[in-house]
Amino acid sequence: EPSENYENIEKFLEKFAQKFPSMPVVMHDERFTSVLAHRAMIDGGVKKMQRREKSLADTISATIILQSYLDANV
């Protein structure tokens, strides 16, 4: 089910497609990746203060999203 922010995503994708018509865009579900990222940090022994850094959680989430996409499409 689309998120409440999906309308903004659709608008962005329309503008992106107009500016870069030959570049394909693939949508991939990223729900729960923040939860998975925090679990990975805990399991990996990352200290509590480091787990509060949003950039670290975002980096791990992005890695999870990429791996999930590759697993599904390669």
Predicted model as a PDB file, atoms N, CA, C, CB and O in Angstrom, pLDDT in the B-factor column:
MODEL        1                                                                  
ATOM      1  N   GLU A   1       0.856  -1.182   0.000  1.00 76.00           N  
ATOM      2  CA  GLU A   1       0.000   0.000   0.000  1.00 76.00           C  
ATOM      3  C   GLU A   1       0.899   1.241   0.000  1.00 76.00           C  
ATOM      4  CB  GLU A   1      -0.973   0.000   1.239  1.00 76.00           C  
ATOM      5  O   GLU A   1       1.844   1.321   0.785  1.00 76.00           O  
ATOM      6  N   PRO A   2       0.612   2.197  -0.867  1.00 77.00           N  
ATOM      7  CA  PRO A   2       1.451   3.398  -0.946  1.00 77.00           C  
ATOM      8  C   PRO A   2       1.435   4.188   0.368  1.00 77.00           C  
ATOM      9  CB  PRO A   2       0.980   4.294  -2.098  1.00 77.00           C  
ATOM     10  O   PRO A   2       0.437   4.213   1.089  1.00 77.00           O  
ATOM     11  N   SER A   3       2.562   4.827   0.653  1.00 80.00           N  
ATOM     12  CA  SER A   3       2.673   5.641   1.865  1.00 80.00           C  
ATOM     13  C   SER A   3       1.998   6.989   1.661  1.00 80.00           C  
ATOM     14  CB  SER A   3       4.150   5.838   2.255  1.00 80.00           C  
ATOM     15  O   SER A   3       1.575   7.334   0.557  1.00 80.00           O  
ATOM     16  N   GLU A   4       1.908   7.734   2.743  1.00 85.00           N  
ATOM     17  CA  GLU A   4       1.299   9.062   2.655  1.00 85.00           C  
ATOM     18  C   GLU A   4       2.155  10.019   1.829  1.00 85.00           C  
ATOM     19  CB  GLU A   4       1.080   9.636   4.055  1.00 85.00           C  
ATOM     20  O   GLU A   4       1.655  11.037   1.351  1.00 85.00           O  
ATOM     21  N   ASN A   5       3.416   9.710   1.659  1.00 87.00           N  
ATOM     22  CA  ASN A   5       4.331  10.549   0.896  1.00 87.00           C  
ATOM     23  C   ASN A   5       4.375  10.172  -0.588  1.00 87.00           C  
ATOM     24  CB  ASN A   5       5.720  10.458   1.488  1.00 87.00           C  
ATOM     25  O   ASN A   5       5.078  10.819  -1.364  1.00 87.00           O  
ATOM     26  N   TYR A   6       3.651   9.159  -0.982  1.00 89.00           N  
ATOM     27  CA  TYR A   6       3.726   8.633  -2.343  1.00 89.00           C  
ATOM     28  C   TYR A   6       3.350   9.673  -3.398  1.00 89.00           C  
ATOM     29  CB  TYR A   6       2.824   7.427  -2.476  1.00 89.00           C  
ATOM     30  O   TYR A   6       3.906   9.672  -4.496  1.00 89.00           O  
ATOM     31  N   GLU A   7       2.420  10.548  -3.075  1.00 91.00           N  
ATOM     32  CA  GLU A   7       2.011  11.589  -4.022  1.00 91.00           C  
ATOM     33  C   GLU A   7       3.207  12.473  -4.388  1.00 91.00           C  
ATOM     34  CB  GLU A   7       0.866  12.450  -3.427  1.00 91.00           C  
ATOM     35  O   GLU A   7       3.374  12.842  -5.550  1.00 91.00           O  
ATOM     36  N   ASN A   8       4.034  12.811  -3.402  1.00 94.00           N  
ATOM     37  CA  ASN A   8       5.232  13.616  -3.663  1.00 94.00           C  
ATOM     38  C   ASN A   8       6.231  12.843  -4.524  1.00 94.00           C  
ATOM     39  CB  ASN A   8       5.894  14.043  -2.336  1.00 94.00           C  
ATOM     40  O   ASN A   8       6.894  13.414  -5.390  1.00 94.00           O  
ATOM     41  N   ILE A   9       6.327  11.559  -4.277  1.00 93.00           N  
ATOM     42  CA  ILE A   9       7.233  10.717  -5.066  1.00 93.00           C  
ATOM     43  C   ILE A   9       6.785  10.684  -6.525  1.00 93.00           C  
ATOM     44  CB  ILE A   9       7.290   9.280  -4.487  1.00 93.00           C  
ATOM     45  O   ILE A   9       7.608  10.793  -7.434  1.00 93.00           O  
ATOM     46  N   GLU A  10       5.496  10.535  -6.742  1.00 94.00           N  
ATOM     47  CA  GLU A  10       4.972  10.512  -8.115  1.00 94.00           C  
ATOM     48  C   GLU A  10       5.287  11.810  -8.842  1.00 94.00           C  
ATOM     49  CB  GLU A  10       3.458  10.270  -8.109  1.00 94.00           C  
ATOM     50  O   GLU A  10       5.679  11.788 -10.009  1.00 94.00           O  
ATOM     51  N   LYS A  11       5.117  12.943  -8.164  1.00 96.00           N  
ATOM     52  CA  LYS A  11       5.421  14.237  -8.782  1.00 96.00           C  
ATOM     53  C   LYS A  11       6.896  14.330  -9.151  1.00 96.00           C  
ATOM     54  CB  LYS A  11       5.041  15.388  -7.838  1.00 96.00           C  
ATOM     55  O   LYS A  11       7.252  14.790 -10.236  1.00 96.00           O  
ATOM     56  N   PHE A  12       7.746  13.887  -8.232  1.00 96.00           N  
ATOM     57  CA  PHE A  12       9.185  13.897  -8.515  1.00 96.00           C  
ATOM     58  C   PHE A  12       9.506  13.014  -9.717  1.00 96.00           C  
ATOM     59  CB  PHE A  12       9.982  13.424  -7.283  1.00 96.00           C  
ATOM     60  O   PHE A  12      10.266  13.414 -10.600  1.00 96.00           O  
ATOM     61  N   LEU A  13       8.927  11.818  -9.752  1.00 96.00           N  
ATOM     62  CA  LEU A  13       9.213  10.895 -10.853  1.00 96.00           C  
ATOM     63  C   LEU A  13       8.758  11.454 -12.196  1.00 96.00           C  
ATOM     64  CB  LEU A  13       8.540   9.553 -10.602  1.00 96.00           C  
ATOM     65  O   LEU A  13       9.416  11.230 -13.212  1.00 96.00           O  
ATOM     66  N   GLU A  14       7.647  12.176 -12.212  1.00 96.00           N  
ATOM     67  CA  GLU A  14       7.172  12.800 -13.453  1.00 96.00           C  
ATOM     68  C   GLU A  14       8.198  13.829 -13.942  1.00 96.00           C  
ATOM     69  CB  GLU A  14       5.782  13.475 -13.235  1.00 96.00           C  
ATOM     70  O   GLU A  14       8.546  13.851 -15.123  1.00 96.00           O  
ATOM     71  N   LYS A  15       8.673  14.673 -13.037  1.00 97.00           N  
ATOM     72  CA  LYS A  15       9.672  15.680 -13.414  1.00 97.00           C  
ATOM     73  C   LYS A  15      10.982  15.020 -13.841  1.00 97.00           C  
ATOM     74  CB  LYS A  15       9.928  16.647 -12.244  1.00 97.00           C  
ATOM     75  O   LYS A  15      11.620  15.454 -14.800  1.00 97.00           O  
ATOM     76  N   PHE A  16      11.367  13.990 -13.136  1.00 97.00           N  
ATOM     77  CA  PHE A  16      12.597  13.265 -13.464  1.00 97.00           C  
ATOM     78  C   PHE A  16      12.499  12.666 -14.861  1.00 97.00           C  
ATOM     79  CB  PHE A  16      12.872  12.156 -12.425  1.00 97.00           C  
ATOM     80  O   PHE A  16      13.440  12.766 -15.649  1.00 97.00           O  
ATOM     81  N   ALA A  17      11.366  12.045 -15.170  1.00 96.00           N  
ATOM     82  CA  ALA A  17      11.161  11.415 -16.476  1.00 96.00           C  
ATOM     83  C   ALA A  17      11.184  12.447 -17.597  1.00 96.00           C  
ATOM     84  CB  ALA A  17       9.835  10.650 -16.497  1.00 96.00           C  
ATOM     85  O   ALA A  17      11.656  12.156 -18.696  1.00 96.00           O  
ATOM     86  N   GLN A  18      10.681  13.644 -17.331  1.00 97.00           N  
ATOM     87  CA  GLN A  18      10.705  14.698 -18.343  1.00 97.00           C  
ATOM     88  C   GLN A  18      12.137  15.171 -18.599  1.00 97.00           C  
ATOM     89  CB  GLN A  18       9.823  15.882 -17.905  1.00 97.00           C  
ATOM     90  O   GLN A  18      12.519  15.435 -19.739  1.00 97.00           O  
ATOM     91  N   LYS A  19      12.915  15.273 -17.537  1.00 98.00           N  
ATOM     92  CA  LYS A  19      14.287  15.777 -17.670  1.00 98.00           C  
ATOM     93  C   LYS A  19      15.245  14.710 -18.191  1.00 98.00           C  
ATOM     94  CB  LYS A  19      14.784  16.298 -16.330  1.00 98.00           C  
ATOM     95  O   LYS A  19      16.178  15.019 -18.932  1.00 98.00           O  
ATOM     96  N   PHE A  20      15.017  13.456 -17.805  1.00 97.00           N  
ATOM     97  CA  PHE A  20      15.884  12.353 -18.211  1.00 97.00           C  
ATOM     98  C   PHE A  20      15.045  11.221 -18.812  1.00 97.00           C  
ATOM     99  CB  PHE A  20      16.712  11.836 -17.006  1.00 97.00           C  
ATOM    100  O   PHE A  20      14.924  10.157 -18.205  1.00 97.00           O  
ATOM    101  N   PRO A  21      14.472  11.436 -19.985  1.00 97.00           N  
ATOM    102  CA  PRO A  21      13.539  10.461 -20.547  1.00 97.00           C  
ATOM    103  C   PRO A  21      14.147   9.093 -20.867  1.00 97.00           C  
ATOM    104  CB  PRO A  21      12.946  11.019 -21.783  1.00 97.00           C  
ATOM    105  O   PRO A  21      13.423   8.098 -20.900  1.00 97.00           O  
ATOM    106  N   SER A  22      15.440   9.022 -21.099  1.00 97.00           N  
ATOM    107  CA  SER A  22      16.039   7.733 -21.455  1.00 97.00           C  
ATOM    108  C   SER A  22      16.546   6.957 -20.232  1.00 97.00           C  
ATOM    109  CB  SER A  22      17.185   7.954 -22.429  1.00 97.00           C  
ATOM    110  O   SER A  22      17.024   5.831 -20.371  1.00 97.00           O  
ATOM    111  N   MET A  23      16.445   7.542 -19.052  1.00 97.00           N  
ATOM    112  CA  MET A  23      16.945   6.874 -17.854  1.00 97.00           C  
ATOM    113  C   MET A  23      15.812   6.120 -17.165  1.00 97.00           C  
ATOM    114  CB  MET A  23      17.585   7.894 -16.885  1.00 97.00           C  
ATOM    115  O   MET A  23      14.840   6.731 -16.719  1.00 97.00           O  
ATOM    116  N   PRO A  24      15.931   4.808 -17.076  1.00 94.00           N  
ATOM    117  CA  PRO A  24      14.871   4.040 -16.429  1.00 94.00           C  
ATOM    118  C   PRO A  24      14.877   4.242 -14.903  1.00 94.00           C  
ATOM    119  CB  PRO A  24      15.024   2.548 -16.764  1.00 94.00           C  
ATOM    120  O   PRO A  24      15.927   4.447 -14.293  1.00 94.00           O  
ATOM    121  N   VAL A  25      13.701   4.182 -14.319  1.00 94.00           N  
ATOM    122  CA  VAL A  25      13.548   4.285 -12.869  1.00 94.00           C  
ATOM    123  C   VAL A  25      12.854   3.021 -12.390  1.00 94.00           C  
ATOM    124  CB  VAL A  25      12.740   5.571 -12.457  1.00 94.00           C  
ATOM    125  O   VAL A  25      11.834   2.609 -12.942  1.00 94.00           O  
ATOM    126  N   VAL A  26      13.419   2.414 -11.360  1.00 91.00           N  
ATOM    127  CA  VAL A  26      12.846   1.195 -10.793  1.00 91.00           C  
ATOM    128  C   VAL A  26      12.417   1.504  -9.368  1.00 91.00           C  
ATOM    129  CB  VAL A  26      13.866   0.000 -10.833  1.00 91.00           C  
ATOM    130  O   VAL A  26      13.221   1.972  -8.561  1.00 91.00           O  
ATOM    131  N   MET A  27      11.170   1.247  -9.061  1.00 89.00           N  
ATOM    132  CA  MET A  27      10.669   1.441  -7.701  1.00 89.00           C  
ATOM    133  C   MET A  27      10.965   0.173  -6.908  1.00 89.00           C  
ATOM    134  CB  MET A  27       9.129   1.770  -7.694  1.00 89.00           C  
ATOM    135  O   MET A  27      10.827  -0.942  -7.410  1.00 89.00           O  
ATOM    136  N   HIS A  28      11.380   0.375  -5.646  1.00 88.00           N  
ATOM    137  CA  HIS A  28      11.687  -0.768  -4.797  1.00 88.00           C  
ATOM    138  C   HIS A  28      11.225  -0.461  -3.378  1.00 88.00           C  
ATOM    139  CB  HIS A  28      13.209  -1.100  -4.829  1.00 88.00           C  
ATOM    140  O   HIS A  28      11.514   0.613  -2.851  1.00 88.00           O  
ATOM    141  N   ASP A  29      10.521  -1.379  -2.767  1.00 85.00           N  
ATOM    142  CA  ASP A  29       9.963  -1.196  -1.434  1.00 85.00           C  
ATOM    143  C   ASP A  29      11.076  -1.076  -0.395  1.00 85.00           C  
ATOM    144  CB  ASP A  29       9.027  -2.359  -1.080  1.00 85.00           C  
ATOM    145  O   ASP A  29      11.950  -1.939  -0.311  1.00 85.00           O  
ATOM    146  N   GLU A  30      11.038  -0.002   0.394  1.00 87.00           N  
ATOM    147  CA  GLU A  30      12.080   0.203   1.392  1.00 87.00           C  
ATOM    148  C   GLU A  30      11.519   0.207   2.815  1.00 87.00           C  
ATOM    149  CB  GLU A  30      12.808   1.507   1.120  1.00 87.00           C  
ATOM    150  O   GLU A  30      12.205   0.598   3.760  1.00 87.00           O  
ATOM    151  N   ARG A  31      10.281  -0.226   2.956  1.00 86.00           N  
ATOM    152  CA  ARG A  31       9.686  -0.246   4.288  1.00 86.00           C  
ATOM    153  C   ARG A  31      10.484  -1.153   5.218  1.00 86.00           C  
ATOM    154  CB  ARG A  31       8.224  -0.708   4.218  1.00 86.00           C  
ATOM    155  O   ARG A  31      11.003  -2.189   4.802  1.00 86.00           O  
ATOM    156  N   PHE A  32      10.570  -0.759   6.446  1.00 90.00           N  
ATOM    157  CA  PHE A  32      11.210  -1.512   7.532  1.00 90.00           C  
ATOM    158  C   PHE A  32      12.726  -1.567   7.444  1.00 90.00           C  
ATOM    159  CB  PHE A  32      10.679  -2.902   7.552  1.00 90.00           C  
ATOM    160  O   PHE A  32      13.358  -2.240   8.259  1.00 90.00           O  
ATOM    161  N   THR A  33      13.332  -0.878   6.478  1.00 93.00           N  
ATOM    162  CA  THR A  33      14.788  -0.946   6.402  1.00 93.00           C  
ATOM    163  C   THR A  33      15.445  -0.232   7.580  1.00 93.00           C  
ATOM    164  CB  THR A  33      15.274  -0.342   5.091  1.00 93.00           C  
ATOM    165  O   THR A  33      16.538  -0.617   7.994  1.00 93.00           O  
ATOM    166  N   SER A  34      14.805   0.793   8.124  1.00 91.00           N  
ATOM    167  CA  SER A  34      15.373   1.457   9.303  1.00 91.00           C  
ATOM    168  C   SER A  34      15.401   0.508  10.489  1.00 91.00           C  
ATOM    169  CB  SER A  34      14.570   2.721   9.657  1.00 91.00           C  
ATOM    170  O   SER A  34      16.366   0.481  11.252  1.00 91.00           O  
ATOM    171  N   VAL A  35      14.342  -0.265  10.637  1.00 93.00           N  
ATOM    172  CA  VAL A  35      14.285  -1.252  11.719  1.00 93.00           C  
ATOM    173  C   VAL A  35      15.377  -2.299  11.510  1.00 93.00           C  
ATOM    174  CB  VAL A  35      12.882  -1.930  11.784  1.00 93.00           C  
ATOM    175  O   VAL A  35      16.076  -2.671  12.452  1.00 93.00           O  
ATOM    176  N   LEU A  36      15.516  -2.763  10.287  1.00 94.00           N  
ATOM    177  CA  LEU A  36      16.552  -3.752   9.986  1.00 94.00           C  
ATOM    178  C   LEU A  36      17.955  -3.181  10.205  1.00 94.00           C  
ATOM    179  CB  LEU A  36      16.408  -4.244   8.542  1.00 94.00           C  
ATOM    180  O   LEU A  36      18.853  -3.884  10.668  1.00 94.00           O  
ATOM    181  N   ALA A  37      18.133  -1.906   9.871  1.00 95.00           N  
ATOM    182  CA  ALA A  37      19.436  -1.268  10.060  1.00 95.00           C  
ATOM    183  C   ALA A  37      19.785  -1.187  11.542  1.00 95.00           C  
ATOM    184  CB  ALA A  37      19.445   0.138   9.433  1.00 95.00           C  
ATOM    185  O   ALA A  37      20.913  -1.481  11.937  1.00 95.00           O  
ATOM    186  N   HIS A  38      18.820  -0.790  12.354  1.00 94.00           N  
ATOM    187  CA  HIS A  38      19.085  -0.714  13.792  1.00 94.00           C  
ATOM    188  C   HIS A  38      19.361  -2.111  14.381  1.00 94.00           C  
ATOM    189  CB  HIS A  38      17.889  -0.056  14.518  1.00 94.00           C  
ATOM    190  O   HIS A  38      20.211  -2.262  15.259  1.00 94.00           O  
ATOM    191  N   ARG A  39      18.654  -3.100  13.903  1.00 95.00           N  
ATOM    192  CA  ARG A  39      18.895  -4.472  14.364  1.00 95.00           C  
ATOM    193  C   ARG A  39      20.307  -4.910  13.974  1.00 95.00           C  
ATOM    194  CB  ARG A  39      17.840  -5.449  13.770  1.00 95.00           C  
ATOM    195  O   ARG A  39      21.000  -5.554  14.762  1.00 95.00           O  
ATOM    196  N   ALA A  40      20.732  -4.563  12.761  1.00 95.00           N  
ATOM    197  CA  ALA A  40      22.072  -4.922  12.304  1.00 95.00           C  
ATOM    198  C   ALA A  40      23.141  -4.228  13.150  1.00 95.00           C  
ATOM    199  CB  ALA A  40      22.249  -4.555  10.822  1.00 95.00           C  
ATOM    200  O   ALA A  40      24.179  -4.816  13.451  1.00 95.00           O  
ATOM    201  N   MET A  41      22.880  -2.975  13.531  1.00 95.00           N  
ATOM    202  CA  MET A  41      23.838  -2.266  14.372  1.00 95.00           C  
ATOM    203  C   MET A  41      23.947  -2.915  15.749  1.00 95.00           C  
ATOM    204  CB  MET A  41      23.436  -0.796  14.513  1.00 95.00           C  
ATOM    205  O   MET A  41      25.045  -3.076  16.281  1.00 95.00           O  
ATOM    206  N   ILE A  42      22.818  -3.282  16.313  1.00 96.00           N  
ATOM    207  CA  ILE A  42      22.821  -3.942  17.625  1.00 96.00           C  
ATOM    208  C   ILE A  42      23.547  -5.278  17.529  1.00 96.00           C  
ATOM    209  CB  ILE A  42      21.373  -4.149  18.145  1.00 96.00           C  
ATOM    210  O   ILE A  42      24.417  -5.587  18.343  1.00 96.00           O  
ATOM    211  N   ASP A  43      23.176  -6.064  16.520  1.00 96.00           N  
ATOM    212  CA  ASP A  43      23.808  -7.375  16.330  1.00 96.00           C  
ATOM    213  C   ASP A  43      25.306  -7.249  16.055  1.00 96.00           C  
ATOM    214  CB  ASP A  43      23.133  -8.123  15.180  1.00 96.00           C  
ATOM    215  O   ASP A  43      26.086  -8.135  16.403  1.00 96.00           O  
ATOM    216  N   GLY A  44      25.698  -6.141  15.426  1.00 95.00           N  
ATOM    217  CA  GLY A  44      27.094  -5.920  15.094  1.00 95.00           C  
ATOM    218  C   GLY A  44      27.897  -5.291  16.223  1.00 95.00           C  
ATOM    219  O   GLY A  44      29.095  -5.048  16.077  1.00 95.00           O  
ATOM    220  N   GLY A  45      27.242  -5.028  17.347  1.00 95.00           N  
ATOM    221  CA  GLY A  45      27.946  -4.491  18.501  1.00 95.00           C  
ATOM    222  C   GLY A  45      28.212  -3.001  18.461  1.00 95.00           C  
ATOM    223  O   GLY A  45      29.098  -2.512  19.163  1.00 95.00           O  
ATOM    224  N   VAL A  46      27.458  -2.269  17.650  1.00 94.00           N  
ATOM    225  CA  VAL A  46      27.635  -0.819  17.584  1.00 94.00           C  
ATOM    226  C   VAL A  46      27.144  -0.209  18.896  1.00 94.00           C  
ATOM    227  CB  VAL A  46      26.868  -0.208  16.359  1.00 94.00           C  
ATOM    228  O   VAL A  46      26.064  -0.548  19.383  1.00 94.00           O  
ATOM    229  N   LYS A  47      27.939   0.684  19.458  1.00 95.00           N  
ATOM    230  CA  LYS A  47      27.598   1.297  20.735  1.00 95.00           C  
ATOM    231  C   LYS A  47      26.348   2.164  20.618  1.00 95.00           C  
ATOM    232  CB  LYS A  47      28.766   2.131  21.251  1.00 95.00           C  
ATOM    233  O   LYS A  47      26.047   2.689  19.547  1.00 95.00           O  
ATOM    234  N   LYS A  48      25.626   2.308  21.725  1.00 93.00           N  
ATOM    235  CA  LYS A  48      24.348   3.014  21.751  1.00 93.00           C  
ATOM    236  C   LYS A  48      24.456   4.440  21.194  1.00 93.00           C  
ATOM    237  CB  LYS A  48      23.814   3.057  23.174  1.00 93.00           C  
ATOM    238  O   LYS A  48      23.591   4.869  20.431  1.00 93.00           O  
ATOM    239  N   MET A  49      25.491   5.163  21.561  1.00 92.00           N  
ATOM    240  CA  MET A  49      25.656   6.542  21.073  1.00 92.00           C  
ATOM    241  C   MET A  49      25.852   6.573  19.559  1.00 92.00           C  
ATOM    242  CB  MET A  49      26.851   7.219  21.769  1.00 92.00           C  
ATOM    243  O   MET A  49      25.335   7.464  18.885  1.00 92.00           O  
ATOM    244  N   GLN A  50      26.589   5.614  19.027  1.00 92.00           N  
ATOM    245  CA  GLN A  50      26.794   5.559  17.574  1.00 92.00           C  
ATOM    246  C   GLN A  50      25.502   5.200  16.855  1.00 92.00           C  
ATOM    247  CB  GLN A  50      27.891   4.543  17.222  1.00 92.00           C  
ATOM    248  O   GLN A  50      25.265   5.662  15.739  1.00 92.00           O  
ATOM    249  N   ARG A  51      24.664   4.377  17.484  1.00 92.00           N  
ATOM    250  CA  ARG A  51      23.395   3.983  16.850  1.00 92.00           C  
ATOM    251  C   ARG A  51      22.450   5.161  16.710  1.00 92.00           C  
ATOM    252  CB  ARG A  51      22.718   2.876  17.654  1.00 92.00           C  
ATOM    253  O   ARG A  51      21.512   5.107  15.914  1.00 92.00           O  
ATOM    254  N   ARG A  52      22.677   6.215  17.461  1.00 91.00           N  
ATOM    255  CA  ARG A  52      21.823   7.409  17.373  1.00 91.00           C  
ATOM    256  C   ARG A  52      22.147   8.268  16.160  1.00 91.00           C  
ATOM    257  CB  ARG A  52      21.962   8.243  18.631  1.00 91.00           C  
ATOM    258  O   ARG A  52      21.364   9.146  15.796  1.00 91.00           O  
ATOM    259  N   GLU A  53      23.287   8.026  15.534  1.00 91.00           N  
ATOM    260  CA  GLU A  53      23.683   8.803  14.362  1.00 91.00           C  
ATOM    261  C   GLU A  53      22.820   8.409  13.162  1.00 91.00           C  
ATOM    262  CB  GLU A  53      25.187   8.592  14.046  1.00 91.00           C  
ATOM    263  O   GLU A  53      22.889   7.284  12.667  1.00 91.00           O  
ATOM    264  N   LYS A  54      22.014   9.357  12.715  1.00 91.00           N  
ATOM    265  CA  LYS A  54      21.098   9.072  11.613  1.00 91.00           C  
ATOM    266  C   LYS A  54      21.853   8.707  10.341  1.00 91.00           C  
ATOM    267  CB  LYS A  54      20.193  10.269  11.355  1.00 91.00           C  
ATOM    268  O   LYS A  54      21.388   7.869   9.569  1.00 91.00           O  
ATOM    269  N   SER A  55      22.997   9.316  10.115  1.00 93.00           N  
ATOM    270  CA  SER A  55      23.737   9.030   8.884  1.00 93.00           C  
ATOM    271  C   SER A  55      24.194   7.574   8.836  1.00 93.00           C  
ATOM    272  CB  SER A  55      24.948   9.962   8.762  1.00 93.00           C  
ATOM    273  O   SER A  55      24.221   6.973   7.762  1.00 93.00           O  
ATOM    274  N   LEU A  56      24.547   7.005   9.972  1.00 94.00           N  
ATOM    275  CA  LEU A  56      24.953   5.599   9.998  1.00 94.00           C  
ATOM    276  C   LEU A  56      23.759   4.700   9.690  1.00 94.00           C  
ATOM    277  CB  LEU A  56      25.562   5.232  11.369  1.00 94.00           C  
ATOM    278  O   LEU A  56      23.866   3.765   8.896  1.00 94.00           O  
ATOM    279  N   ALA A  57      22.630   4.986  10.317  1.00 93.00           N  
ATOM    280  CA  ALA A  57      21.414   4.204  10.053  1.00 93.00           C  
ATOM    281  C   ALA A  57      20.997   4.339   8.589  1.00 93.00           C  
ATOM    282  CB  ALA A  57      20.262   4.661  10.980  1.00 93.00           C  
ATOM    283  O   ALA A  57      20.567   3.362   7.975  1.00 93.00           O  
ATOM    284  N   ASP A  58      21.122   5.538   8.030  1.00 94.00           N  
ATOM    285  CA  ASP A  58      20.768   5.752   6.622  1.00 94.00           C  
ATOM    286  C   ASP A  58      21.693   4.975   5.688  1.00 94.00           C  
ATOM    287  CB  ASP A  58      20.821   7.246   6.283  1.00 94.00           C  
ATOM    288  O   ASP A  58      21.244   4.408   4.691  1.00 94.00           O  
ATOM    289  N   THR A  59      22.973   4.953   6.011  1.00 95.00           N  
ATOM    290  CA  THR A  59      23.937   4.214   5.197  1.00 95.00           C  
ATOM    291  C   THR A  59      23.635   2.721   5.214  1.00 95.00           C  
ATOM    292  CB  THR A  59      25.363   4.467   5.693  1.00 95.00           C  
ATOM    293  O   THR A  59      23.658   2.063   4.173  1.00 95.00           O  
ATOM    294  N   ILE A  60      23.356   2.198   6.385  1.00 95.00           N  
ATOM    295  CA  ILE A  60      23.039   0.773   6.496  1.00 95.00           C  
ATOM    296  C   ILE A  60      21.708   0.475   5.807  1.00 95.00           C  
ATOM    297  CB  ILE A  60      22.988   0.337   7.981  1.00 95.00           C  
ATOM    298  O   ILE A  60      21.572  -0.550   5.139  1.00 95.00           O  
ATOM    299  N   SER A  61      20.731   1.361   5.966  1.00 95.00           N  
ATOM    300  CA  SER A  61      19.440   1.179   5.289  1.00 95.00           C  
ATOM    301  C   SER A  61      19.615   1.152   3.781  1.00 95.00           C  
ATOM    302  CB  SER A  61      18.462   2.294   5.682  1.00 95.00           C  
ATOM    303  O   SER A  61      19.022   0.314   3.101  1.00 95.00           O  
ATOM    304  N   ALA A  62      20.422   2.056   3.255  1.00 95.00           N  
ATOM    305  CA  ALA A  62      20.667   2.105   1.810  1.00 95.00           C  
ATOM    306  C   ALA A  62      21.322   0.812   1.332  1.00 95.00           C  
ATOM    307  CB  ALA A  62      21.555   3.314   1.451  1.00 95.00           C  
ATOM    308  O   ALA A  62      21.006   0.309   0.254  1.00 95.00           O  
ATOM    309  N   THR A  63      22.224   0.287   2.132  1.00 96.00           N  
ATOM    310  CA  THR A  63      22.879  -0.973   1.794  1.00 96.00           C  
ATOM    311  C   THR A  63      21.871  -2.115   1.761  1.00 96.00           C  
ATOM    312  CB  THR A  63      23.997  -1.283   2.796  1.00 96.00           C  
ATOM    313  O   THR A  63      21.915  -2.965   0.872  1.00 96.00           O  
ATOM    314  N   ILE A  64      20.966  -2.129   2.732  1.00 95.00           N  
ATOM    315  CA  ILE A  64      19.926  -3.167   2.783  1.00 95.00           C  
ATOM    316  C   ILE A  64      19.004  -3.059   1.575  1.00 95.00           C  
ATOM    317  CB  ILE A  64      19.106  -3.055   4.087  1.00 95.00           C  
ATOM    318  O   ILE A  64      18.635  -4.072   0.980  1.00 95.00           O  
ATOM    319  N   ILE A  65      18.630  -1.831   1.209  1.00 94.00           N  
ATOM    320  CA  ILE A  65      17.759  -1.622   0.047  1.00 94.00           C  
ATOM    321  C   ILE A  65      18.447  -2.112  -1.222  1.00 94.00           C  
ATOM    322  CB  ILE A  65      17.378  -0.129  -0.092  1.00 94.00           C  
ATOM    323  O   ILE A  65      17.841  -2.821  -2.026  1.00 94.00           O  
ATOM    324  N   LEU A  66      19.714  -1.736  -1.402  1.00 94.00           N  
ATOM    325  CA  LEU A  66      20.455  -2.165  -2.595  1.00 94.00           C  
ATOM    326  C   LEU A  66      20.577  -3.680  -2.643  1.00 94.00           C  
ATOM    327  CB  LEU A  66      21.852  -1.525  -2.621  1.00 94.00           C  
ATOM    328  O   LEU A  66      20.358  -4.283  -3.694  1.00 94.00           O  
ATOM    329  N   GLN A  67      20.920  -4.301  -1.527  1.00 95.00           N  
ATOM    330  CA  GLN A  67      21.061  -5.751  -1.509  1.00 95.00           C  
ATOM    331  C   GLN A  67      19.728  -6.433  -1.806  1.00 95.00           C  
ATOM    332  CB  GLN A  67      21.605  -6.216  -0.156  1.00 95.00           C  
ATOM    333  O   GLN A  67      19.686  -7.433  -2.523  1.00 95.00           O  
ATOM    334  N   SER A  68      18.655  -5.903  -1.261  1.00 93.00           N  
ATOM    335  CA  SER A  68      17.327  -6.458  -1.514  1.00 93.00           C  
ATOM    336  C   SER A  68      16.967  -6.362  -3.000  1.00 93.00           C  
ATOM    337  CB  SER A  68      16.273  -5.730  -0.662  1.00 93.00           C  
ATOM    338  O   SER A  68      16.422  -7.300  -3.582  1.00 93.00           O  
ATOM    339  N   TYR A  69      17.282  -5.212  -3.598  1.00 92.00           N  
ATOM    340  CA  TYR A  69      17.017  -5.031  -5.034  1.00 92.00           C  
ATOM    341  C   TYR A  69      17.842  -6.017  -5.854  1.00 92.00           C  
ATOM    342  CB  TYR A  69      17.332  -3.580  -5.472  1.00 92.00           C  
ATOM    343  O   TYR A  69      17.321  -6.665  -6.761  1.00 92.00           O  
ATOM    344  N   LEU A  70      19.125  -6.128  -5.533  1.00 94.00           N  
ATOM    345  CA  LEU A  70      19.994  -7.039  -6.282  1.00 94.00           C  
ATOM    346  C   LEU A  70      19.531  -8.490  -6.129  1.00 94.00           C  
ATOM    347  CB  LEU A  70      21.454  -6.897  -5.809  1.00 94.00           C  
ATOM    348  O   LEU A  70      19.525  -9.248  -7.099  1.00 94.00           O  
ATOM    349  N   ASP A  71      19.147  -8.869  -4.925  1.00 93.00           N  
ATOM    350  CA  ASP A  71      18.657 -10.226  -4.692  1.00 93.00           C  
ATOM    351  C   ASP A  71      17.416 -10.528  -5.527  1.00 93.00           C  
ATOM    352  CB  ASP A  71      18.348 -10.426  -3.213  1.00 93.00           C  
ATOM    353  O   ASP A  71      17.234 -11.652  -5.995  1.00 93.00           O  
ATOM    354  N   ALA A  72      16.574  -9.532  -5.710  1.00 90.00           N  
ATOM    355  CA  ALA A  72      15.317  -9.723  -6.432  1.00 90.00           C  
ATOM    356  C   ALA A  72      15.481  -9.642  -7.951  1.00 90.00           C  
ATOM    357  CB  ALA A  72      14.311  -8.694  -5.980  1.00 90.00           C  
ATOM    358  O   ALA A  72      14.652 -10.174  -8.689  1.00 90.00           O  
ATOM    359  N   ASN A  73      16.544  -8.981  -8.425  1.00 86.00           N  
ATOM    360  CA  ASN A  73      16.639  -8.682  -9.858  1.00 86.00           C  
ATOM    361  C   ASN A  73      17.883  -9.205 -10.558  1.00 86.00           C  
ATOM    362  CB  ASN A  73      16.579  -7.230 -10.048  1.00 86.00           C  
ATOM    363  O   ASN A  73      18.037  -8.987 -11.760  1.00 86.00           O  
ATOM    364  N   VAL A  74      18.743  -9.863  -9.872  1.00 78.00           N  
ATOM    365  CA  VAL A  74      19.973 -10.338 -10.537  1.00 78.00           C  
ATOM    366  C   VAL A  74      19.956 -11.844 -10.632  1.00 78.00           C  
ATOM    367  CB  VAL A  74      21.238  -9.868  -9.779  1.00 78.00           C  
ATOM    368  O   VAL A  74      20.896 -12.440 -11.157  1.00 78.00           O  
TER     369      VAL A  74                                                      
ENDMDL                                                                          
END                                                                             
